[in-house]
Amino acid sequence: MFKYFLPRSLLSRALLIVVAPLITTQILAAYVFFESHWDQISKLLARALAGEAAVLVDGVQTLPDPASRAWLLDVAAPMMELVPSIEPGGILPNVQEHQLPIEGEVRRALLYHNVTKPFRIDARSDPDSVVLAVQMADGILRIEAPRTRLISKTTSIFVLWMAGTSLLLVGVAAIFMRNQIRPVRRLARVAEAFGKGRDVPEFRPEGAREVRQAGLSFVAMRNRIQRQINQRTAMLAGVSHDLRTPLTRMKLQLEMMKSGQAVRELKEDVAEMERMLEAYLAFARGEGAEQPVVSDLGALVTEVVRQARRKGGSIVLSVEDGLVLPLRPGAVTRCVTNLLDNATRCGTKVTVQALRRGKAVEVVIDDDGPGIPADQREGVFKPFFRIEGSRNPNTGGVGLGLTIARDVARSHGGEIFLEDSSAGGLRARLRLPL
């Protein structure tokens, strides 16, 4: 359950690993500061103010004449940063009010300094000051003190320091982690491009040791795959080419023989073998050395449909504009041609659509033929696989058409799907990523 709330990207998770302990440490530091340092500083500041107030209370009580009291208050005001005054004949109201935390600190500090006379503390009336009123024998002694006398400036400095250092550390960590993750992202892009059949010759592993090791492993894997493809292509092409020579001799010998039933059957066998060889060569060329180029898939499909119509196929075409992507034109042409040939052989009406869907383009081919059973749709992609009796016994191929088509699609990072068609037959859907 918890994993669904975690960030998805590697950079976000790495930053979380750095930021989570940092925030936890800052919270603990703030808790310790406010529980110990803040309470202690507040208590000391309140006691300092209460001590000065106690001096003024004792002085006013000791000096009974107004002139002496006025002199005392005038001298004390600038030295203590207070604004003391006397209200002759004043009496404190006997009102119970809920005290603020700052008022409670001053009250405890006054009791600490043995100020036993009745007093009231007002921290509500003025947001910038605190007023202490002490009931004297002949009036009220008012002492107004700046609120800053009771608040430590280190609090705001501490908060700003924590926030500033946290932002600085997170920024440095983000820059560092981004630089470390950049090689991973580059490796992912190169692997994706290679999976789509695009050449990536300029890739050089970089970054941390583990990332370089993964990059080197990718380069070795790419070289092995390319070597295997080249060997397979060369082998199939060589075998198919070498078989052309005896077939050509057989055709010449058959042409020189007298016509008859046996000769006609042999000619049909030779023609069938030639078709098989052409299929093998096409299969070998499916992953050949053709390089991807930016091409218009719509124009390519339109040309394939035009060629099919020349052979007598009834095809309805619908193509969207702007279907431009990197692909190997020859291979994709062969792929679409194979799919379209299957549809025209098995159906009388064929519909072809080329359109964009999300981050991919699709070529959808529908026919009204007999279709392919759902349990055999994956099997028809295997080399030389033919449904029993073929989809058309008179024109069935050698079983490589769909194999070649899927190889081409997957070499571009795409796929071919066989589905039920709304026309009653089979739908072949070629999907290629942009």
N, C-alpha and C positions, 0 to 999 in steps of 0.2 A: 504493500500500500504506500509506503513512504517513498518508494522509488519513482512513483508517478509525479511527485512534487520536485524531484531533482532536476537541475538544468540538463538540457539535452546535449549541448555542445561541449567539447573538451575544454575550450577556453573558459566557459562559464563554470564548469566543475573545478578546474584548477584554481580559478579566482575564489570560488567558494571555500576551497581547502585553505587558502591564505586568509580570507576575510573572516571566516567563522571563528578561528582562534583569536584573531585580533579583536573582534567585537566582544567576545567573551572576556578577554583580558581587560578591555576598557570598561566593561560593565562591572567587573570585580573591583577594578581600581576606583571607579566612581562610588561603588558601595562602601568600600573601605574609607574613602575620603569623606563622604557625607556622614558615615557612622562614627568616625573617630575625629578626624581633623576638623570637620565642620562644627561638630558639637563642642569640641574643645575651644576653637577660636571664638565661637559665639559666646561661650561662657566667659572667656577672658575679656572680650569687648564689653559685655554687659557689666562685668564686675568693675572694669575701669570707669565706665560711665556712672555706675552706682557709687563708686568711691568718691568721685568728684561731687556728686550730688550730696553725699553724706557730709562732706566738708562744708558745703554751702549751708546745709541744714544746721550743722553745729555752729557755724559762724553766725548765722542769722539769729539763732537761739541765744548765743552768747552776747551779741551786741544788741541791746534793747533800743537804742536811739536810732531814728530813721536815717540820720546823716551817716552814721557808721555803717549801717546796712547798705546804703546806696553806694558808699565808697567800696565796700567789699564786693558788691555785685559788679560794679564798673571794672574793678581790677580783675575779677575772675572771668568775665566774659571773653576777652581776647585770649587770655592764657589757656582757658579750658575749651575754647571754641563752643561756648554755650550762650544762650540768651536767657539769663535769669531775670525774674521780675517778682514783685510782691504786690498782692492784691489785699490791701488792708480790709479787715472785717469780713473777708470772704469765708464761706463755709462749703466744704466739699459735699456734693449730693450723695446720699446713701442709696446708690443704684448698683444692682448686680448685673454685670455684663459678661458675655462670653469673651474670654481673653484670647488674643492672638498668641502664637508661639513666641514672637519677639517680646510681647508684653510679659509673658511668663518668665522669660529669661531675666528681664530687668527686675521683676518682682523678687525673684529668688536672690538676685545679686544685692538688692537693697536690704533684704533680710539678712544676707550674709554679712553686710556692713552695719548691722544692728540699727537700722533705721526703723524705729518702733512707732513712729507717729503715723496716723492715717495718711494714706496716699493713693493716688489714682494714676494710671498710665494710659495715655491716649495715643495709639498708633494708627487710628482710623481717619481722623479728621484731615490730616495733611499727608500726602504720599511721600513727601520729602523730609519729614521730621517726625520726632517722637516727643511728646509733651509729658513731663512728670510734674504732677501737682501734689504738694505736701501740705497737710493741714498743720499750721502753726498756731500758737496760742492767740495771736491777734490778727490772723489773716491766712492767706494761702501763698505759699512760695511756689512759683511756676518756673520750671526749668525746661527750656526747649533745646533739643539737641538734634543735629542732622542725623538722618537715618543711616547715613554712611558710617556713622560711629559704631553702629551695631552690625554692619554687614561687611564681611571680609572681601576685599577686591580680588583675592586669590581665587575665589570661586569662578568668576567669569574667565580669569586667565587660565585656570585649570581646564574649564570646559572648552575654551578656544584651542588650547594646546592639544587636548585629546582629539578634537574634531580635525584640527589641522594636520597633526601627525598621522591620523588614520587615513585621511584623504590622500596625503602624500604617499604613504606606504601602499595604499590600494592602487594609486596611479602608477607607481614604480613597478608594482607586481603585475599590473595589467600590461604595461609595455614589455616587460621581460617575458611574461607568458605568451604574449602575442608573437614575439620574435621566436620563441621556442616552438610554437604550434604552426607557424608559417610553413616550415618544411613538411609537416604532416599533411597540411592542406594541399600543398603542391604535389605530394606523392599521391594523395587521393584523386586529384584532378588528372594526373598522368595515368593512373590505373584506370580511371573511367574512360579516358580517351583511348587507351589501348584496348579496352573492352569493346569500344565502338568501332574498332578496326582502323583507327587513325595512327599514323606513325609518330613516335615520340623519341626521336634520336638525340635531342639535346638535353635530356634529363640527366642531372648529376646529383647524387645523394648529398645532402647537407644537413646541418643541424646537430643535435646531440648524438652521442655514440649509438644509442638504441635506434634513433630515427635513421641514421646513416646505414645501420645494419639492415633495417627493413627496406631501405631504398636499394641497397646492393642485392638483397634477396629478390626484389622485384625485377631488377635489371637481369639477373641470372635467369629468373623464370621467363621473362620476355624473350630472351635469347634462345632458351630451350624450346619455347613454343614456336617461335619463328623458324628455328632449325627443323623442328618436326614437321611443320607445315610445308616447308620447302622440300624436304625429303619425300613426303607423301605425294606432293604435286609432281615432283620429278619422276617418281616411280610410276605413278598412274599414267602420266603423259608418255613416258618411255614405253611402257607395256602396250598402251593403246596404239602408239605410233608404230611399234615393231610389228603389231598384228596386221597393220594395213598392207604390208608387202605380200604375205601369202594370200590375203583376200583378193588383192589386185590380180595376182597370178591365176587364182581360181576363177575370177570373173572373165579373164581373157580366155581361159581354157573352155569355159562354158559357152562363150560366144562362138568359139570355133567348132563346137559340137553341134550335131544335128538336133533340131528342136524336137521335143517330146515331153511326155508327162514327167519323167524323171528329171529332165533338164530344167523344166519350169519349177519343179519343187526345189531343186538345188539352188536355182537363182533366188527364189524366195528366202531360202535359208541364208544365203550370202547377204541379201539385202537386210535381213533381220540382224545379222552379225554386224553389218556396217552401222545400223541404227544404235546397236548396243555400244559399239566403239565410240560413236559420237557422244552418247550419253556419258561414257567414262571420261572422255576428254573434257566435256562440260563440267563434270564433277571435279576433275583435277584443276580446272581453271577457276573453280568457285572461290578459292582462297589464294589466288595467284598474286602476282606482284603489282596489280593495279593499285594506284595511289588514290586516296580520297580527294575529291575536289568539290568546291561549293557548287551545287547544281540545283536546278528547278525540278523538283519531283513531279509537279503537275505536267510540265512539258514532256518529261520522260514517259509518264503514264499515257499521255495523249498519243505519243508516237507508237507505243506498244499496242494501244487499242486500234490505231489506224492500220497497223500491219495485220492485226487479227481480222479486221473487217475486210481486208483485201482477200483473205482466205475464205470469206463467206460467213463470218460470224455475225449474229445479230446482237449488238452490244449498245447499251445506253450508258453514256459517260457523263459524269458530273465531277468537276474539278474546281477546288477553291484556288484563289490567287495567293501568291506569296508563300508557297510551300518550298522555301529555299533552305537547304541544309547540306553539310559535308557528307558526301557518299561516293562510292565507286560506281560510276554510271553503268559500266558494262555489266558488273555483277548484279546490280539492282534491276537492270533491264532484263537480265536472264531470270531473275527471281520472279518478277511480275509476269513475264512471258509464260513461265511454267505454270503459275497459278491460273492465268487466263486461259491457257491451252486446256488445262483440266476442265475448267468451267465450260468452255465452248464444245469440248468433246462430249460432255455428259448432259448438257442442257441446251434447250433451244433458244432461251432468252437469258441474257446475261446483263447484269448491272454492275458498273464499276464506279466507285466513288473515291476521290482523294481529298482528304480534309484534315484540318488541324484539331487535335483534341488535347487540351492542356499543354503539357510540355513535350508533346510528341505529334507526329503526323501519321495518318493511317491510310492505307489503301484497302478498301473493302470491296470484295468481289462476290456477288450473289448469283446463283444459277437456279434453274427450276428442274434440275435433274433428279436422279434417285437419291443423292446424298450419300453419306458414309455413316454407318452405325456408330453410336457414341463410344462403344467399347473398342473400336478399331481406329479411332482418329489419331491416337498417339502412335500406333504401330505403322501407319502409312508414312511416317517420317523416317523410318528405318531404311537403310539402303537395300534395294532389290526387293522390298516388300510389296506384294500385290494382293489386293483383296481377291478372294476366290472368284474366279471368272472375270476379274477386273471390273471397273465401273463400266466399261464398254468392251466386250470381248473382242470386237473387230479392230479396235484402235488402241488397246492397252499398251502402255510403254514398258520399259524395263524396270521400273520401280525406283528411279533416281530423281525424278522431277521435283517432288516435294522435299526430298533430302537435300538437293542442291538449294532449293528455295530457303529452307530453314537455315542451312549453313550460311548463306548470304545474309539473312536477317540477323542472325546471332553475331556474325562478324562485325555488324554495324551497331551492336548493343541492343538490337531489337528482338522481336519474336513474331511467330506466325501462330494464329489461333484458328481452329476449325470449329464452326458452330452451326446450329440450325439456321437456315435462311428463311426470311419471311416469304420468299418466293416459293417455298416448298422443297428446295434442294439444299445445297451446302453453301455456307458462307465462309470464305477464306479472308482473314483479317491480318494484314501485314502492318505491324506497328514499329516505327523507327523513332528513337529519341532525337530531339532537336539539339 
